[in-house]
Amino acid sequence: MAGQVTRLTISLPKELAQLTAEIARERKTSRSKVVSSCLHELARERLRSEMEAGYKALAGENLEIAAATIDLAQEVLPEWE
């Protein structure tokens, strides 16, 4: 991740701190990068969920519009029946 970096002090349960250190050793990276990677994944999941909810809302609106205009469409475009 490029850009500015902000120093942050956090407290974790001992088990999570140990897991963070273990993953950092396995990946040959820093604990900060492990935590950052986890937060990036949570952000992606959050965005995916928000987008899914938006698409579902639009689908409902599109069905309402289609239902409201179907009769008019058949009058204007009778050959499409």
N, C-alpha and C positions, 0 to 999 in steps of 0.2 A: 504494500500500500504506500503510495507516494503522497507527499504533502506534509502538512504540519503534524507534529506529534505532541500530544499532551500527556504529561506525567500524571498518573492516577494511582492512588493508594487504595487498595481494596482488602477486605477481610473475607476469607473463605473458610469453610469447614476443613478440618485437617485432611479428610479423605480427598476432597477436591483439590486441595493444594498438592497433595502427593500425586494424584492422578495427572495434574497439570505438569508437574516435573517429569513424571514418567513419559508422558506423551512427548514432551519437549526433547528428552534424551533420545527417544526412538526416532523422532523426525530430525534430530540434529538442528534444533532451532531453539529459540528462547521461549520462556514461559509466557512472556508478553505476546509473542506471535501466536501461541496456542490459544490464549484467551481472545485475542483479536480475531482469529480464524473462527472461533465458536460464535462470537458476536456477529460476524459477517454472515454466517450461516443462519442465525436467528433472524437477521434483517431480511435475508432472501426469503425465508419461510413466511415472514410477516407480509412482505410485499406480495408474494404469491397468493396468500390467503385474501388479502385486500383486493387483488385483481380478480380472483375467482368470484368473490362476493359482488364485485361491480359487474362482471359479465353476466352473472345470474340475474341481477337486477335489470340489466338491459334486456335480457332475454324475455323477462316477464313484461317489460314495457313494449317490446316488439310484438309479442303475442296480443297484447291489448290493442295496439294500433292495427294489427292485421284483422282482428275480430271486428273492430269498429269500422273498418273501411272495405270489408269484403263485398258487401252489397253494392256499394258505389263502384267498386272495381268491376264487378260483373255487368253493371249497366253500361259503363264506359267501354269495356273491353269484352263484349259478349262472346267473341270467338275464342276466348281463353277458357271457356267453361269445359 
